[in-house]
């Protein structure tokens, strides 16, 4: 609610373009981000663009299911990566463990996310500084 109208109208595409300017993103990650954007836009704006999507036939429902599973997996991976950026940035740059005061479930989720995405998150953070940085895993 505190955002200006202009800030509210920023598109995901604009955010991804800005991310490219500010950080070095590995090609495979960049491709996944843009694949997610493309799939998300098809789903939200024009579901008929989804190849084979037809809820009236078994084959069409299978195509819809496959599409939705891929979109969901991409969304979860991207959300986890960006969450991990906050986790490792807080830990490495400010000495703060964001999950420290959380319950055991949240602490374990943070640990799993950092284990899976921590190295990549640290590479992205190192790339945003425009200088070479030793990238290491905390595990």
Secondary structure, DSSP 8 states (H G I E B T S, - for coil): --S-HHHHT--HHHHHHHHHHHS---HHHHHHHHHHHHHHHHHHH-GGGSTT--TTSHHHHHHHHHHHHHHHHHHHHHHHHHHHHHHHHHHHHH---TTTTS-HHHHHHHHHHHHHHHHHHHHHHHHHTTS--------
